[in-house]
Amino acid sequence: MTQDTTEVTHLILKHDDDSSVEVPVSEWSSMINEGPGENPKYALYAAGLYRPGSGEICAKHIAMSASSVLIHPYYHYPAIPDPGIKEAILEPEEKVIYTDDGQAKYLAACKDMNQYVVETFYKGLLEEKIDLKYYCVDPYGVKAMAMALRNNKNVTSIDFTDNFLNDDACFHLGEMLVTNLVMRELNLTGCRIGASGVKRLMANLPTNRSLRCLNLSRNKLGDEGAKYILDGFVRGLELPRLILRYNDLTGEAANYLTEALETYDRFTLLDLSWNKLSLIPYGTFHLLLQLSNCENLEDLNLSWNALSGPRIGSAIKAVMSAGKLKKLDISNNRFSEDAVDDIADGMWFAKKMQTLDLSYNPMTVNDALKIIGKMKFGRVKVQNLLMENIIVDSNFMQQLRHIKKIKKKVIITHGDVIDTSKPPDPDLREIVLNRADFLTKKQKKVQTDIALFAQQLVKESRTKMNAKAFAEAVEASGLPLNDDLVNEIINAFPGPKSGKGRTIDVNHLVDFAKRKWPDRKLPPTPPPEIVEPVVEPEPEPVPKGKAAKGGKKKK
């Protein structure tokens, strides 16, 4: 044990023996500093016996400051710059700023979501319209498209016709329209979004003020989907052009739309064709009455709804009085008779209507006449009257020619033209003579016919005969005519009335037969033979002498 160690032990024991005595700070054991001594390699370097660079330098002898290696006598390499560790740890990540066209943002979003880039959409971000019709767009890729369109200033119309979109895609499209201020038309025809899809679309759509046309055709919305559309209008949706074709809407959906019209009545186009509005017709009736109060309505399509009856006809009449209505399509329904009367009367009040389509309704010829009869008045402003597949008659065509002289620019279409005039009754004389001639030619053994028989009677001065005498004459001539046919011939060529019964005018029969068969004539009657008298030869004179002698001998 060294002297220093003995001294330290002594001091500790002394402190333990007398703990009440305070030891000076200079004598505290913790203040004793035993340094490492002089570095032997440094001493060798100072003596010129050692050169650094052998790789045996200890890292603790290298001074570090401010993330860079300072110049050191034992280190000959350049300083290492900071690779960005401090900035990455202490400062927030720099925000990426994308251009408003959304192209770069779309590429980044597709990369983050592991979606394929749709080139047509990517290029269309610089144009006014993007057409993705029949493109089989991945519904989960619509989110990236919506992100790219949020601040886009170029695209005003996008068409997703016949692409399958799910609820998530509908939600992101609605969310996109919250910030997009230039989108004017959204076409979702045939996307099969259903009632749940339109619910998510309407969640954010009421805040948009740029959209002007929404096409939801062939999406199987049903009456439930119409209810969500109603909720959108109640919450402030402004949508002038709404297309709801092929959505199985009934009168109940018409009730929802009626309530929507009480909140928003600035529709310019409403297309409800190819639905089932004839079911629960009172809802359709009230909808039409409410539409008559729409001052901005210009185009209304109610075709293919099986609408019929005078009640709906009166509602159509009310709609036609809408101030700005230019086109009304009620084709392919079941309007006729009383309903057509109301529609014809409504033409008086259609101040700005240009096109009225009544094609393929079960209208009669008289119904068509009622409609075209209104066109000749100057008060009626209709320029295009369409009545395809509606049968008309000659009276209709006559009025049509008259109207085209008055209104040269008017266009009127119609179906087939039929002749309604009563056909002439068949000529009984023609029928009975043809029948008699047929039966006569059928019998090869008969050498005469009805025409020659009648001429023979006239030749015999038998021009007026009673029925019995005529029947006996026919039987005697050998004509193969039965009693019924003979009676019809007598009725066809009646003679003067007689108290003894019916008669026949044979002259009339002969005259008609000659006009029918001008080549049939009796052979000419040969002239009577002249009988010359027979002249007997005169007897030869007898000589007198001989006669006497002879007489004597006889005696």
C-alpha positions as CSV (number, residue, x, y, z in Angstrom):
1,M,0.0,0.0,0.0
2,T,1.4,3.4,-1.0
3,Q,1.7,6.5,1.3
4,D,-1.2,8.3,-0.5
5,T,-3.5,5.4,0.0
6,T,-2.7,5.2,3.7
7,E,-3.4,8.9,4.1
8,V,-6.8,8.6,2.4
9,T,-7.8,5.7,4.6
10,H,-6.7,7.6,7.6
11,L,-8.8,10.5,6.7
12,I,-11.9,8.4,6.1
13,L,-11.5,6.6,9.5
14,K,-11.0,9.9,11.2
15,H,-14.2,11.1,9.6
16,D,-16.1,8.1,10.8
17,D,-14.7,8.4,14.4
18,D,-15.6,12.0,14.7
19,S,-18.6,12.7,12.4
20,S,-19.5,15.8,14.3
21,V,-16.3,17.6,13.0
22,E,-16.8,19.2,9.6
23,V,-13.9,18.4,7.2
24,P,-12.7,21.3,4.9
25,V,-13.7,21.1,1.3
26,S,-10.1,20.8,0.2
27,E,-9.8,17.6,2.0
28,W,-12.9,15.9,0.5
29,S,-12.2,12.6,-1.2
30,S,-14.3,13.6,-4.2
31,M,-12.1,16.5,-4.9
32,I,-9.1,14.3,-5.5
33,N,-8.4,14.3,-9.3
34,E,-6.1,11.7,-10.6
35,G,-5.4,12.7,-14.2
36,P,-4.4,10.2,-17.0
37,G,-1.0,11.7,-17.3
38,E,0.9,12.6,-20.5
39,N,0.0,10.9,-23.8
40,P,2.9,8.7,-24.7
41,K,2.1,9.0,-28.5
42,Y,2.1,12.7,-28.3
43,A,5.4,12.7,-26.6
44,L,6.8,10.5,-29.3
45,Y,5.4,12.8,-32.0
46,A,7.0,15.8,-30.3
47,A,10.3,13.9,-30.3
48,G,9.9,13.1,-34.0
49,L,9.7,9.4,-33.4
50,Y,6.0,9.0,-34.4
51,R,3.9,10.0,-37.4
52,P,0.1,10.0,-37.4
53,G,-1.9,8.2,-40.0
54,S,-1.3,4.7,-38.9
55,G,-5.0,4.2,-38.1
56,E,-4.5,3.8,-34.4
57,I,-5.8,7.2,-33.4
58,C,-8.6,7.0,-30.7
59,A,-11.8,8.8,-31.6
60,K,-11.9,10.6,-28.2
61,H,-8.9,12.8,-29.2
62,I,-10.9,14.2,-32.3
63,A,-12.6,17.4,-31.4
64,M,-16.2,17.8,-32.9
65,S,-18.1,21.0,-33.3
66,A,-21.2,22.2,-35.1
67,S,-21.7,18.9,-36.9
68,S,-18.4,19.3,-38.7
69,V,-14.9,17.7,-38.1
70,L,-12.4,20.4,-37.4
71,I,-8.8,20.4,-38.7
72,H,-6.8,18.3,-36.3
73,P,-3.1,17.4,-36.4
74,Y,-4.0,13.7,-36.4
75,Y,-6.7,14.0,-39.1
76,H,-6.0,14.8,-42.8
77,Y,-9.6,14.3,-44.5
78,P,-12.0,17.2,-45.4
79,A,-14.9,18.1,-43.1
80,I,-18.1,16.1,-43.6
81,P,-21.2,18.4,-44.2
82,D,-24.5,17.8,-42.4
83,P,-26.6,15.5,-44.7
84,G,-29.9,17.2,-43.4
85,I,-30.4,15.2,-40.2
86,K,-30.9,18.4,-38.1
87,E,-33.4,19.9,-40.6
88,A,-35.3,16.6,-40.8
89,I,-35.6,16.3,-37.0
90,L,-36.1,19.9,-36.0
91,E,-38.0,21.5,-38.8
92,P,-41.4,20.5,-40.4
93,E,-41.6,18.9,-43.9
94,E,-41.7,21.4,-46.7
95,K,-45.2,21.7,-48.2
96,V,-45.6,20.7,-51.9
97,I,-47.4,23.3,-53.9
98,Y,-49.2,22.0,-57.0
99,T,-50.4,23.9,-60.0
100,D,-54.1,24.7,-60.4
101,D,-54.6,22.5,-63.4
102,G,-54.2,19.4,-61.1
103,Q,-52.0,17.3,-63.3
104,A,-49.1,17.0,-60.9
105,K,-51.5,16.5,-58.0
106,Y,-53.3,13.7,-59.9
107,L,-50.0,11.9,-60.6
108,A,-49.0,12.2,-56.9
109,A,-52.4,11.0,-55.7
110,C,-52.4,8.0,-58.0
111,K,-48.9,7.1,-56.8
112,D,-49.9,7.4,-53.1
113,M,-53.1,5.3,-53.6
114,N,-51.5,2.8,-55.9
115,Q,-53.9,3.6,-58.8
116,Y,-53.4,3.5,-62.5
117,V,-53.2,6.9,-64.2
118,V,-56.1,7.5,-66.7
119,E,-54.4,9.2,-69.6
120,T,-57.6,10.7,-71.0
121,F,-58.4,12.3,-67.7
122,Y,-54.8,13.5,-67.2
123,K,-54.8,15.3,-70.6
124,G,-58.4,16.5,-70.2
125,L,-57.4,18.6,-67.2
126,L,-56.2,21.2,-69.7
127,E,-59.4,21.2,-71.7
128,E,-63.1,22.2,-71.1
129,K,-64.6,18.8,-71.3
130,I,-63.4,15.4,-70.0
131,D,-65.2,12.4,-71.7
132,L,-64.8,9.2,-69.8
133,K,-67.8,7.5,-71.3
134,Y,-67.6,3.7,-71.3
135,Y,-64.0,3.9,-69.8
136,C,-64.4,1.3,-67.0
137,V,-62.9,3.7,-64.5
138,D,-61.9,2.2,-61.2
139,P,-64.3,3.6,-58.6
140,Y,-61.5,3.9,-56.0
141,G,-59.5,5.9,-58.6
142,V,-62.2,8.6,-58.6
143,K,-60.9,10.0,-55.4
144,A,-57.6,11.0,-57.1
145,M,-59.6,12.5,-59.9
146,A,-61.7,14.5,-57.5
147,M,-58.5,15.8,-55.7
148,A,-57.1,17.0,-59.1
149,L,-60.4,18.8,-60.0
150,R,-60.8,20.7,-56.7
151,N,-58.9,23.8,-57.9
152,N,-59.0,23.2,-61.6
153,K,-60.1,26.3,-63.7
154,N,-60.3,24.6,-67.1
155,V,-62.8,21.7,-66.9
156,T,-66.5,22.7,-67.0
157,S,-68.0,19.3,-67.9
158,I,-67.1,15.7,-67.1
159,D,-68.9,12.6,-68.4
160,F,-68.8,9.3,-66.4
161,T,-71.5,7.6,-68.5
162,D,-71.7,3.8,-67.9
163,N,-68.9,3.6,-65.4
164,F,-69.6,1.7,-62.2
165,L,-69.2,4.2,-59.3
166,N,-69.6,3.2,-55.6
167,D,-70.6,5.2,-52.6
168,D,-67.0,6.3,-51.9
169,A,-66.7,7.7,-55.5
170,C,-70.0,9.7,-55.1
171,F,-68.8,11.1,-51.8
172,H,-65.6,12.4,-53.2
173,L,-67.3,13.9,-56.3
174,G,-69.7,15.8,-54.0
175,E,-66.7,16.9,-51.9
176,M,-64.9,18.1,-55.0
177,L,-67.8,20.3,-55.9
178,V,-67.5,22.2,-52.6
179,T,-64.3,24.0,-53.8
180,N,-64.6,23.7,-57.6
181,L,-66.1,26.9,-58.9
182,V,-66.2,26.3,-62.7
183,M,-67.8,22.9,-63.1
184,R,-71.1,23.3,-65.0
185,E,-72.2,19.8,-65.9
186,L,-71.8,16.4,-64.2
187,N,-73.0,13.4,-66.2
188,L,-73.5,10.1,-64.2
189,T,-75.7,8.3,-66.6
190,G,-75.7,4.5,-66.1
191,C,-73.3,4.6,-63.1
192,R,-75.7,2.6,-61.0
193,I,-75.1,4.7,-57.9
194,G,-78.5,3.9,-56.4
195,A,-80.2,5.7,-53.5
196,S,-77.1,5.3,-51.3
197,G,-74.9,6.9,-53.9
198,V,-77.1,10.0,-54.4
199,K,-77.3,10.4,-50.7
200,R,-73.5,10.8,-50.4
201,L,-73.5,13.0,-53.5
202,M,-76.0,15.4,-52.0
203,A,-74.2,15.5,-48.7
204,N,-71.9,18.4,-49.9
205,L,-73.6,19.4,-53.2
206,P,-75.9,22.2,-51.8
207,T,-72.8,24.4,-51.1
208,N,-71.9,24.5,-54.8
209,R,-73.1,27.4,-56.9
210,S,-71.5,26.7,-60.3
211,L,-73.1,23.4,-61.3
212,R,-76.0,23.9,-63.8
213,C,-76.8,20.4,-65.1
214,L,-76.9,17.0,-63.2
215,N,-77.7,13.9,-65.2
216,L,-78.6,10.9,-63.0
217,S,-80.3,8.8,-65.7
218,R,-80.4,5.0,-65.4
219,N,-79.2,4.9,-61.8
220,K,-82.1,3.0,-60.2
221,L,-82.7,5.8,-57.7
222,G,-86.3,4.8,-57.0
223,D,-88.5,6.9,-54.7
224,E,-85.9,6.8,-51.9
225,G,-83.4,8.5,-54.2
226,A,-85.9,11.2,-55.0
227,K,-86.3,11.8,-51.3
228,Y,-82.5,12.5,-51.0
229,I,-82.7,14.9,-53.9
230,L,-85.5,16.7,-52.1
231,D,-83.3,17.0,-49.0
232,G,-80.6,18.6,-51.2
233,F,-83.0,21.3,-52.5
234,V,-84.3,21.9,-49.0
235,R,-80.7,22.6,-47.8
236,G,-80.2,25.2,-50.6
237,L,-79.2,23.2,-53.7
238,E,-79.6,25.3,-56.9
239,L,-79.7,23.1,-60.0
240,P,-81.6,24.5,-63.1
241,R,-81.2,21.3,-65.3
242,L,-82.1,18.0,-63.7
243,I,-82.3,14.7,-65.7
244,L,-83.9,11.7,-64.0
245,R,-84.6,9.3,-66.8
246,Y,-85.0,5.5,-66.2
247,N,-85.1,5.6,-62.4
248,D,-88.3,3.8,-61.6
249,L,-89.9,6.9,-60.2
250,T,-93.6,6.7,-59.3
251,G,-96.1,9.2,-58.0
252,E,-94.5,9.1,-54.6
253,A,-91.3,10.5,-56.1
254,A,-93.5,13.1,-57.8
255,N,-94.7,14.2,-54.4
256,Y,-91.1,14.7,-53.2
257,L,-90.3,16.8,-56.3
258,T,-93.5,18.8,-55.7
259,E,-92.1,19.7,-52.2
260,A,-88.7,20.5,-53.8
261,L,-90.5,22.9,-56.1
262,E,-91.9,24.8,-53.2
263,T,-88.3,25.6,-52.2
264,Y,-86.6,25.9,-55.6
265,D,-88.8,26.7,-58.6
266,R,-86.1,27.9,-61.1
267,F,-85.9,24.8,-63.2
268,T,-85.2,25.3,-66.9
269,L,-85.1,21.6,-67.8
270,L,-86.7,18.7,-66.1
271,D,-86.6,15.2,-67.7
272,L,-88.7,12.5,-66.1
273,S,-89.1,10.3,-69.1
274,W,-89.0,6.4,-68.9
275,N,-90.4,6.2,-65.4
276,K,-93.6,5.0,-63.7
277,L,-95.4,8.2,-63.0
278,S,-98.7,6.6,-63.9
279,L,-98.5,4.7,-60.6
280,I,-100.0,6.8,-57.8
281,P,-101.3,9.4,-60.4
282,Y,-102.4,12.0,-57.9
283,G,-98.8,12.7,-57.1
284,T,-98.1,13.3,-60.8
285,F,-101.2,15.5,-61.0
286,H,-99.9,17.8,-58.2
287,L,-96.4,17.9,-59.6
288,L,-97.8,19.1,-63.0
289,L,-99.8,21.8,-61.3
290,Q,-96.8,22.9,-59.4
291,L,-94.7,23.0,-62.6
292,S,-97.2,25.3,-64.1
293,N,-96.0,28.0,-61.7
294,C,-92.3,27.7,-62.7
295,E,-91.6,30.9,-64.5
296,N,-88.2,29.7,-65.9
297,L,-89.2,26.2,-67.2
298,E,-88.3,25.8,-70.8
299,D,-88.1,22.1,-71.5
300,L,-90.3,19.3,-69.9
301,N,-90.1,15.7,-70.9
302,L,-92.8,13.3,-69.6
303,S,-92.6,10.6,-72.4
304,W,-92.8,6.9,-71.7
305,N,-94.8,7.2,-68.5
306,A,-98.1,5.6,-69.5
307,L,-99.9,8.8,-68.6
308,S,-103.6,8.9,-69.5
309,G,-107.0,10.2,-68.5
310,P,-108.8,13.5,-68.5
311,R,-107.4,14.4,-65.0
312,I,-103.8,14.2,-66.2
313,G,-104.9,15.9,-69.4
314,S,-106.1,18.9,-67.5
315,A,-102.8,19.1,-65.6
316,I,-100.9,19.0,-68.9
317,K,-103.1,21.9,-70.0
318,A,-102.1,23.8,-66.9
319,V,-98.4,23.1,-67.6
320,M,-98.6,24.5,-71.1
321,S,-99.5,27.8,-69.7
322,A,-96.0,28.2,-68.1
323,G,-94.6,31.5,-69.2
324,K,-91.3,30.3,-70.8
325,L,-92.1,26.7,-71.8
326,K,-90.7,26.1,-75.3
327,K,-90.7,22.3,-75.6
328,L,-93.1,19.7,-74.2
329,D,-92.6,16.0,-74.9
330,I,-95.6,13.8,-73.9
331,S,-95.0,11.1,-76.6
332,N,-95.4,7.4,-76.0
333,N,-98.2,7.8,-73.4
334,R,-101.9,6.9,-73.5
335,F,-103.6,10.2,-74.3
336,S,-106.8,10.1,-76.3
337,E,-110.3,11.6,-76.5
338,D,-111.0,13.8,-73.5
339,A,-107.3,14.2,-72.6
340,V,-106.6,15.3,-76.2
341,D,-109.4,17.9,-75.9
342,D,-107.6,19.5,-72.9
343,I,-104.2,19.4,-74.6
344,A,-105.7,21.0,-77.7
345,D,-107.3,23.8,-75.5
346,G,-103.9,24.2,-73.8
347,M,-102.3,25.2,-77.1
348,W,-104.2,28.5,-76.8
349,F,-102.3,29.4,-73.7
350,A,-98.8,28.2,-74.7
351,K,-97.4,31.7,-75.4
352,K,-93.8,30.6,-76.3
353,M,-94.1,26.9,-77.0
354,Q,-92.2,25.9,-80.2
355,T,-92.3,22.1,-80.0
356,L,-95.2,19.8,-79.0
357,D,-94.5,16.1,-79.3
358,L,-97.6,13.8,-79.3
359,S,-96.1,10.9,-81.2
360,Y,-97.1,7.3,-80.5
361,N,-100.2,8.1,-78.5
362,P,-103.4,6.0,-79.2
363,M,-105.1,9.0,-80.8
364,T,-107.9,8.6,-83.3
365,V,-108.4,10.4,-86.6
366,N,-110.8,12.9,-84.9
367,D,-108.2,13.5,-82.1
368,A,-105.6,14.4,-84.8
369,L,-108.1,16.8,-86.4
370,K,-108.7,18.5,-83.1
371,I,-105.0,19.2,-82.7
372,I,-104.3,20.4,-86.2
373,G,-107.5,22.5,-86.1
374,K,-105.8,24.8,-83.6
375,M,-102.7,25.3,-85.7
376,K,-104.5,27.5,-88.3
377,F,-105.0,30.3,-85.7
378,G,-102.3,32.9,-85.4
379,R,-102.6,32.9,-81.6
380,V,-101.1,29.4,-81.5
381,K,-97.2,29.8,-81.5
382,V,-96.3,26.1,-82.0
383,Q,-93.8,25.7,-84.8
384,N,-93.1,21.9,-84.6
385,L,-96.1,19.6,-84.1
386,L,-94.9,16.0,-84.0
387,M,-97.5,13.3,-84.3
388,E,-95.5,10.3,-85.5
389,N,-97.4,7.0,-85.9
390,I,-100.8,8.7,-85.5
391,I,-103.2,7.8,-88.3
392,V,-104.8,10.7,-90.2
393,D,-107.3,11.0,-93.0
394,S,-107.9,13.2,-96.1
395,N,-109.5,15.9,-94.1
396,F,-106.3,16.2,-92.0
397,M,-104.2,16.4,-95.1
398,Q,-106.5,19.1,-96.5
399,Q,-106.1,21.2,-93.4
400,L,-102.3,20.6,-93.4
401,R,-102.0,22.0,-96.9
402,H,-104.0,25.0,-95.8
403,I,-101.9,25.6,-92.7
404,K,-98.6,25.4,-94.6
405,K,-99.8,28.2,-96.9
406,I,-100.5,30.4,-93.9
407,K,-97.4,29.4,-91.8
408,K,-94.6,28.5,-94.2
409,K,-92.1,27.6,-91.5
410,V,-94.3,25.2,-89.5
411,I,-93.3,21.5,-89.3
412,I,-96.1,18.9,-88.8
413,T,-95.4,15.2,-88.9
414,H,-98.0,12.4,-88.9
415,G,-98.5,8.7,-89.5
416,D,-100.3,6.8,-92.3
417,V,-103.1,8.4,-94.3
418,I,-106.3,6.5,-94.7
419,D,-109.4,7.1,-96.8
420,T,-112.4,7.4,-94.6
421,S,-114.9,8.0,-97.4
422,K,-117.6,5.3,-97.7
423,P,-116.8,2.9,-100.6
424,P,-119.5,2.6,-103.2
425,D,-121.9,-0.3,-102.8
426,P,-121.3,-3.2,-105.2
427,D,-123.5,-3.3,-108.3
428,L,-125.9,-6.1,-108.0
429,R,-126.4,-6.3,-111.8
430,E,-122.7,-6.9,-112.2
431,I,-122.7,-9.7,-109.6
432,V,-125.7,-11.6,-111.0
433,L,-124.6,-11.5,-114.6
434,N,-121.1,-12.6,-113.7
435,R,-122.5,-15.5,-111.7
436,A,-124.8,-16.5,-114.6
437,D,-122.0,-16.3,-117.1
438,F,-119.8,-18.5,-114.9
439,L,-122.4,-21.2,-114.5
440,T,-123.1,-21.1,-118.2
441,K,-119.5,-21.5,-119.2
442,K,-119.0,-24.3,-116.7
443,Q,-121.5,-26.4,-118.6
444,K,-119.8,-27.3,-121.9
445,K,-122.9,-28.7,-123.5
446,V,-124.8,-25.4,-123.2
447,Q,-124.4,-23.4,-126.4
448,T,-125.9,-20.1,-125.3
449,D,-125.4,-17.6,-122.5
450,I,-127.4,-15.0,-120.6
451,A,-126.6,-12.1,-122.9
452,L,-127.7,-14.0,-126.1
453,F,-130.8,-15.3,-124.2
454,A,-131.9,-11.8,-123.3
455,Q,-131.3,-10.6,-126.9
456,Q,-133.4,-13.4,-128.2
457,L,-136.3,-12.4,-125.9
458,V,-136.2,-8.8,-127.2
459,K,-136.1,-10.1,-130.7
460,E,-139.2,-12.0,-129.9
461,S,-140.8,-8.8,-128.6
462,R,-140.9,-10.1,-125.1
463,T,-139.5,-7.0,-123.4
464,K,-141.7,-6.9,-120.3
465,M,-142.3,-10.3,-118.6
466,N,-143.6,-11.3,-115.3
467,A,-141.4,-13.4,-113.0
468,K,-143.1,-16.7,-113.8
469,A,-142.9,-16.3,-117.5
470,F,-139.2,-15.3,-117.3
471,A,-138.4,-18.3,-115.2
472,E,-140.1,-20.6,-117.6
473,A,-138.3,-19.1,-120.6
474,V,-134.9,-19.6,-118.8
475,E,-135.7,-23.2,-118.1
476,A,-136.8,-23.7,-121.7
477,S,-133.6,-22.2,-123.0
478,G,-131.5,-24.7,-121.1
479,L,-129.5,-22.2,-119.1
480,P,-128.1,-23.9,-115.8
481,L,-129.5,-21.2,-113.5
482,N,-131.2,-22.1,-110.2
483,D,-134.3,-20.4,-108.9
484,D,-132.5,-18.1,-106.5
485,L,-130.2,-16.7,-109.2
486,V,-133.2,-16.2,-111.5
487,N,-135.0,-14.3,-108.8
488,E,-131.9,-12.1,-108.2
489,I,-131.7,-11.3,-111.9
490,I,-135.4,-10.2,-111.8
491,N,-134.6,-8.0,-108.8
492,A,-131.6,-6.5,-110.5
493,F,-133.6,-5.5,-113.6
494,P,-137.0,-4.7,-112.3
495,G,-139.8,-3.9,-114.7
496,P,-142.9,-1.8,-114.2
497,K,-145.1,-2.6,-111.3
498,S,-148.0,-4.8,-111.9
499,G,-150.8,-6.0,-109.8
500,K,-150.0,-9.6,-110.8
501,G,-146.5,-9.7,-109.3
502,R,-142.9,-8.8,-110.1
503,T,-141.8,-8.1,-113.6
504,I,-138.5,-7.8,-115.4
505,D,-137.4,-5.2,-117.9
506,V,-135.6,-7.3,-120.6
507,N,-134.6,-4.2,-122.5
508,H,-132.7,-3.0,-119.4
509,L,-131.0,-6.4,-119.1
510,V,-130.0,-6.4,-122.8
511,D,-128.6,-2.8,-122.6
512,F,-126.4,-3.6,-119.6
513,A,-125.2,-6.9,-121.1
514,K,-124.2,-5.1,-124.3
515,R,-122.1,-2.6,-122.4
516,K,-120.5,-5.4,-120.4
517,W,-120.0,-7.8,-123.4
518,P,-120.1,-5.7,-126.5
519,D,-118.9,-8.6,-128.7
520,R,-121.7,-10.9,-127.9
521,K,-124.4,-10.6,-130.5
522,L,-127.0,-12.9,-132.1
523,P,-126.2,-14.2,-135.5
524,P,-128.1,-12.2,-138.2
525,T,-131.4,-13.7,-139.2
526,P,-131.3,-15.0,-142.8
527,P,-133.8,-13.4,-145.3
528,P,-136.9,-15.5,-146.0
529,E,-136.7,-17.9,-149.0
530,I,-138.7,-17.0,-152.1
531,V,-140.6,-20.0,-153.4
532,E,-140.9,-19.9,-157.2
533,P,-144.2,-21.4,-158.6
534,V,-143.8,-24.6,-160.6
535,V,-144.9,-24.2,-164.2
536,E,-146.3,-27.4,-165.7
537,P,-145.4,-27.9,-169.3
538,E,-148.2,-27.6,-171.8
539,P,-149.4,-30.9,-173.2
540,E,-148.5,-31.5,-176.8
541,P,-151.4,-31.1,-179.2
542,V,-152.9,-34.4,-180.4
543,P,-153.5,-34.7,-184.1
544,K,-157.2,-34.8,-184.9
545,G,-157.0,-37.8,-187.1
546,K,-155.3,-39.9,-184.6
547,A,-157.5,-38.8,-181.8
548,A,-160.6,-39.9,-183.7
549,K,-159.2,-43.2,-184.6
550,G,-158.2,-43.8,-181.2
551,G,-161.5,-42.9,-180.0
552,K,-163.2,-45.3,-182.3
553,K,-161.0,-48.1,-181.2
554,K,-161.8,-47.5,-177.5
555,K,-165.3,-47.6,-178.1
